[in-house]
Amino acid sequence: MATTPTLLSLPLEIRHQIYSYLLPTAVNINIVRDDMDGPLRTSLFRVCRDVFHEAFDYYYSTYTFLLDLTDPAYAPNRFVKGTKDVLKYLRRVQTLQLAIADAFPLGADPCALSEYAREQFDWFLTTLREANENHEGLWLRKLIVLDHCEISASKEITPKAVERGEKRRDVFVPRLEPFKSRIRDIRIESRALSQDRRFDPVRYIMIGIMTRQHSYADESTNDSVTASVWDTVVGVSHMKSSRFPS
């Protein structure tokens, strides 16, 4: 007599495909401003203990998460429990985008990182190390540093922007060098402001992840919101781990 197959009797690849249909389709989930645990409150995580742990691992190992440190108003290290909250998630995620930007006061050198940008980047490295102090294996599969280095929204990449990005990446590289043995793939991207793009807030409502960065319209409306987009890449530096090759 044939037995009825259960979810856990299916091959792991098929279970992962099922999880991908049941979890939100969002990309670059913001650790600071989004509801990181929102998807964990769905019915998928109430099936049983085994499914919870498997789906939990799938969620944090498959999705790309964003730690946005560009706005001093949301900098985690400036809140009482900010560092503690970030620590919890840095222990889980495997693919992380780290956004860095200058804030006033700026230095005399237009190519240098501001004091705020250096403070935030060094805080991140310290927090990452603290999150993994007892972990001997791989800390992250991939780290993408997004340096918002050029604020002039131009359609052309100027030599000045390229030079500025290169000099700023030269600041990041030596700071990241000690982490090469713990992060498989490190990519530093110099980004320029390309445009202000309008987003549909209904999309965020549908996936259940509402960011606190903007004041969204009422759920019953289709009013969109505006946000700066830094998707023009003016330069890249790449660092690979010798200890954990791809």
Contacts in CASP RR format, 6 or more apart in sequence:
PFRMAT RR
TARGET T0000
AUTHOR 0000-0000-0000
METHOD contacts of the structure
MODEL  1
MATTPTLLSLPLEIRHQIYSYLLPTAVNINIVRDDMDGPLRTSLFRVCRD
VFHEAFDYYYSTYTFLLDLTDPAYAPNRFVKGTKDVLKYLRRVQTLQLAI
ADAFPLGADPCALSEYAREQFDWFLTTLREANENHEGLWLRKLIVLDHCE
ISASKEITPKAVERGEKRRDVFVPRLEPFKSRIRDIRIESRALSQDRRFD
PVRYIMIGIMTRQHSYADESTNDSVTASVWDTVVGVSHMKSSRFPS
7 15 0 8 1.000
7 18 0 8 1.000
7 47 0 8 1.000
7 51 0 8 1.000
8 15 0 8 1.000
8 48 0 8 1.000
8 50 0 8 1.000
8 51 0 8 1.000
10 18 0 8 1.000
15 54 0 8 1.000
16 58 0 8 1.000
16 62 0 8 1.000
19 44 0 8 1.000
19 54 0 8 1.000
19 55 0 8 1.000
19 58 0 8 1.000
19 59 0 8 1.000
20 58 0 8 1.000
20 62 0 8 1.000
22 42 0 8 1.000
22 44 0 8 1.000
23 39 0 8 1.000
23 42 0 8 1.000
23 44 0 8 1.000
23 55 0 8 1.000
23 58 0 8 1.000
23 59 0 8 1.000
23 63 0 8 1.000
24 39 0 8 1.000
24 207 0 8 1.000
24 208 0 8 1.000
24 209 0 8 1.000
25 207 0 8 1.000
26 34 0 8 1.000
26 63 0 8 1.000
26 207 0 8 1.000
26 209 0 8 1.000
27 63 0 8 1.000
27 64 0 8 1.000
28 64 0 8 1.000
28 65 0 8 1.000
28 66 0 8 1.000
28 97 0 8 1.000
29 36 0 8 1.000
29 63 0 8 1.000
29 64 0 8 1.000
29 65 0 8 1.000
29 66 0 8 1.000
29 209 0 8 1.000
30 65 0 8 1.000
30 66 0 8 1.000
30 67 0 8 1.000
30 68 0 8 1.000
30 211 0 8 1.000
30 213 0 8 1.000
31 65 0 8 1.000
31 66 0 8 1.000
31 67 0 8 1.000
31 68 0 8 1.000
31 86 0 8 1.000
31 89 0 8 1.000
31 93 0 8 1.000
32 67 0 8 1.000
32 68 0 8 1.000
32 69 0 8 1.000
32 74 0 8 1.000
32 76 0 8 1.000
32 86 0 8 1.000
33 68 0 8 1.000
33 74 0 8 1.000
33 211 0 8 1.000
33 212 0 8 1.000
33 213 0 8 1.000
34 209 0 8 1.000
34 210 0 8 1.000
34 211 0 8 1.000
35 208 0 8 1.000
35 209 0 8 1.000
35 210 0 8 1.000
36 65 0 8 1.000
36 89 0 8 1.000
38 208 0 8 1.000
38 209 0 8 1.000
39 59 0 8 1.000
40 56 0 8 1.000
40 59 0 8 1.000
44 51 0 8 1.000
44 55 0 8 1.000
45 51 0 8 1.000
45 52 0 8 1.000
45 55 0 8 1.000
45 56 0 8 1.000
46 52 0 8 1.000
60 92 0 8 1.000
60 93 0 8 1.000
60 94 0 8 1.000
61 94 0 8 1.000
61 141 0 8 1.000
62 94 0 8 1.000
63 93 0 8 1.000
63 95 0 8 1.000
64 95 0 8 1.000
64 96 0 8 1.000
64 97 0 8 1.000
65 89 0 8 1.000
65 93 0 8 1.000
65 95 0 8 1.000
65 96 0 8 1.000
65 97 0 8 1.000
66 96 0 8 1.000
66 97 0 8 1.000
66 98 0 8 1.000
66 99 0 8 1.000
67 86 0 8 1.000
67 96 0 8 1.000
67 97 0 8 1.000
67 98 0 8 1.000
67 99 0 8 1.000
67 124 0 8 1.000
68 74 0 8 1.000
68 99 0 8 1.000
69 75 0 8 1.000
69 76 0 8 1.000
69 98 0 8 1.000
69 99 0 8 1.000
69 100 0 8 1.000
69 101 0 8 1.000
69 120 0 8 1.000
69 121 0 8 1.000
69 123 0 8 1.000
69 124 0 8 1.000
70 99 0 8 1.000
70 100 0 8 1.000
70 101 0 8 1.000
70 148 0 8 1.000
71 101 0 8 1.000
71 213 0 8 1.000
72 78 0 8 1.000
72 103 0 8 1.000
72 116 0 8 1.000
74 213 0 8 1.000
75 120 0 8 1.000
76 82 0 8 1.000
76 83 0 8 1.000
76 85 0 8 1.000
76 86 0 8 1.000
77 83 0 8 1.000
77 119 0 8 1.000
77 120 0 8 1.000
77 123 0 8 1.000
77 127 0 8 1.000
83 123 0 8 1.000
83 127 0 8 1.000
86 127 0 8 1.000
87 127 0 8 1.000
87 130 0 8 1.000
87 131 0 8 1.000
90 96 0 8 1.000
90 127 0 8 1.000
90 128 0 8 1.000
90 131 0 8 1.000
90 132 0 8 1.000
91 131 0 8 1.000
91 132 0 8 1.000
91 135 0 8 1.000
93 140 0 8 1.000
94 140 0 8 1.000
94 141 0 8 1.000
94 142 0 8 1.000
95 140 0 8 1.000
95 141 0 8 1.000
95 142 0 8 1.000
96 140 0 8 1.000
96 142 0 8 1.000
96 143 0 8 1.000
96 144 0 8 1.000
97 144 0 8 1.000
97 146 0 8 1.000
98 121 0 8 1.000
98 124 0 8 1.000
98 143 0 8 1.000
98 144 0 8 1.000
98 145 0 8 1.000
98 146 0 8 1.000
99 146 0 8 1.000
99 148 0 8 1.000
99 230 0 8 1.000
100 113 0 8 1.000
100 117 0 8 1.000
100 120 0 8 1.000
100 121 0 8 1.000
100 145 0 8 1.000
100 146 0 8 1.000
100 147 0 8 1.000
100 148 0 8 1.000
101 117 0 8 1.000
101 147 0 8 1.000
101 148 0 8 1.000
101 149 0 8 1.000
102 113 0 8 1.000
102 114 0 8 1.000
102 116 0 8 1.000
102 117 0 8 1.000
102 148 0 8 1.000
102 149 0 8 1.000
103 114 0 8 1.000
103 116 0 8 1.000
103 117 0 8 1.000
104 114 0 8 1.000
104 116 0 8 1.000
105 114 0 8 1.000
105 115 0 8 1.000
106 114 0 8 1.000
107 114 0 8 1.000
107 115 0 8 1.000
110 164 0 8 1.000
111 163 0 8 1.000
111 164 0 8 1.000
111 165 0 8 1.000
111 167 0 8 1.000
111 168 0 8 1.000
112 167 0 8 1.000
112 168 0 8 1.000
112 171 0 8 1.000
113 121 0 8 1.000
113 168 0 8 1.000
113 171 0 8 1.000
118 171 0 8 1.000
121 172 0 8 1.000
121 175 0 8 1.000
122 175 0 8 1.000
125 175 0 8 1.000
125 176 0 8 1.000
125 179 0 8 1.000
128 139 0 8 1.000
128 140 0 8 1.000
128 179 0 8 1.000
131 139 0 8 1.000
132 139 0 8 1.000
132 182 0 8 1.000
137 182 0 8 1.000
137 244 0 8 1.000
138 182 0 8 1.000
138 183 0 8 1.000
138 184 0 8 1.000
138 244 0 8 1.000
139 179 0 8 1.000
139 182 0 8 1.000
139 183 0 8 1.000
140 182 0 8 1.000
140 183 0 8 1.000
140 184 0 8 1.000
141 183 0 8 1.000
141 184 0 8 1.000
141 185 0 8 1.000
142 183 0 8 1.000
142 184 0 8 1.000
142 185 0 8 1.000
142 186 0 8 1.000
142 187 0 8 1.000
143 176 0 8 1.000
143 179 0 8 1.000
143 183 0 8 1.000
143 185 0 8 1.000
143 186 0 8 1.000
143 187 0 8 1.000
144 187 0 8 1.000
144 188 0 8 1.000
144 189 0 8 1.000
145 172 0 8 1.000
145 176 0 8 1.000
145 186 0 8 1.000
145 187 0 8 1.000
145 188 0 8 1.000
145 189 0 8 1.000
146 189 0 8 1.000
146 191 0 8 1.000
146 230 0 8 1.000
147 165 0 8 1.000
147 168 0 8 1.000
147 169 0 8 1.000
147 172 0 8 1.000
147 188 0 8 1.000
147 189 0 8 1.000
147 190 0 8 1.000
147 191 0 8 1.000
148 191 0 8 1.000
148 193 0 8 1.000
148 230 0 8 1.000
149 161 0 8 1.000
149 164 0 8 1.000
149 165 0 8 1.000
149 168 0 8 1.000
149 190 0 8 1.000
149 191 0 8 1.000
149 192 0 8 1.000
149 234 0 8 1.000
150 161 0 8 1.000
150 164 0 8 1.000
150 165 0 8 1.000
150 190 0 8 1.000
150 191 0 8 1.000
150 192 0 8 1.000
150 193 0 8 1.000
150 232 0 8 1.000
150 234 0 8 1.000
151 192 0 8 1.000
151 193 0 8 1.000
152 161 0 8 1.000
152 192 0 8 1.000
152 193 0 8 1.000
153 192 0 8 1.000
153 193 0 8 1.000
153 194 0 8 1.000
153 195 0 8 1.000
153 196 0 8 1.000
154 161 0 8 1.000
154 192 0 8 1.000
157 192 0 8 1.000
157 232 0 8 1.000
157 234 0 8 1.000
161 190 0 8 1.000
161 192 0 8 1.000
161 234 0 8 1.000
162 190 0 8 1.000
162 234 0 8 1.000
162 235 0 8 1.000
164 190 0 8 1.000
164 234 0 8 1.000
165 190 0 8 1.000
165 234 0 8 1.000
165 235 0 8 1.000
166 190 0 8 1.000
166 235 0 8 1.000
168 190 0 8 1.000
169 188 0 8 1.000
169 190 0 8 1.000
169 235 0 8 1.000
169 237 0 8 1.000
172 188 0 8 1.000
172 237 0 8 1.000
173 188 0 8 1.000
173 237 0 8 1.000
173 239 0 8 1.000
176 183 0 8 1.000
176 186 0 8 1.000
176 188 0 8 1.000
176 239 0 8 1.000
177 239 0 8 1.000
179 186 0 8 1.000
180 186 0 8 1.000
180 239 0 8 1.000
180 240 0 8 1.000
180 241 0 8 1.000
180 242 0 8 1.000
180 243 0 8 1.000
181 241 0 8 1.000
181 242 0 8 1.000
181 243 0 8 1.000
181 244 0 8 1.000
182 241 0 8 1.000
182 243 0 8 1.000
183 241 0 8 1.000
184 240 0 8 1.000
184 241 0 8 1.000
184 244 0 8 1.000
184 245 0 8 1.000
184 246 0 8 1.000
185 238 0 8 1.000
185 239 0 8 1.000
185 240 0 8 1.000
185 241 0 8 1.000
185 246 0 8 1.000
186 238 0 8 1.000
186 239 0 8 1.000
186 240 0 8 1.000
186 241 0 8 1.000
187 236 0 8 1.000
187 237 0 8 1.000
187 238 0 8 1.000
187 239 0 8 1.000
188 236 0 8 1.000
188 237 0 8 1.000
188 238 0 8 1.000
188 239 0 8 1.000
189 233 0 8 1.000
189 235 0 8 1.000
189 236 0 8 1.000
190 233 0 8 1.000
190 234 0 8 1.000
190 235 0 8 1.000
190 236 0 8 1.000
191 230 0 8 1.000
191 231 0 8 1.000
191 232 0 8 1.000
191 233 0 8 1.000
191 234 0 8 1.000
192 230 0 8 1.000
192 232 0 8 1.000
192 233 0 8 1.000
192 234 0 8 1.000
193 228 0 8 1.000
193 229 0 8 1.000
193 230 0 8 1.000
193 232 0 8 1.000
194 229 0 8 1.000
194 230 0 8 1.000
194 231 0 8 1.000
194 232 0 8 1.000
195 229 0 8 1.000
196 226 0 8 1.000
196 227 0 8 1.000
196 228 0 8 1.000
196 229 0 8 1.000
197 226 0 8 1.000
197 227 0 8 1.000
197 229 0 8 1.000
198 224 0 8 1.000
198 225 0 8 1.000
198 226 0 8 1.000
199 224 0 8 1.000
199 225 0 8 1.000
199 226 0 8 1.000
199 227 0 8 1.000
200 222 0 8 1.000
200 224 0 8 1.000
201 216 0 8 1.000
201 217 0 8 1.000
201 223 0 8 1.000
201 224 0 8 1.000
201 225 0 8 1.000
202 219 0 8 1.000
202 222 0 8 1.000
204 210 0 8 1.000
204 211 0 8 1.000
204 216 0 8 1.000
205 216 0 8 1.000
205 219 0 8 1.000
210 216 0 8 1.000
213 227 0 8 1.000
214 225 0 8 1.000
214 227 0 8 1.000
215 225 0 8 1.000
216 225 0 8 1.000
217 223 0 8 1.000
217 224 0 8 1.000
217 225 0 8 1.000
240 246 0 8 1.000
END
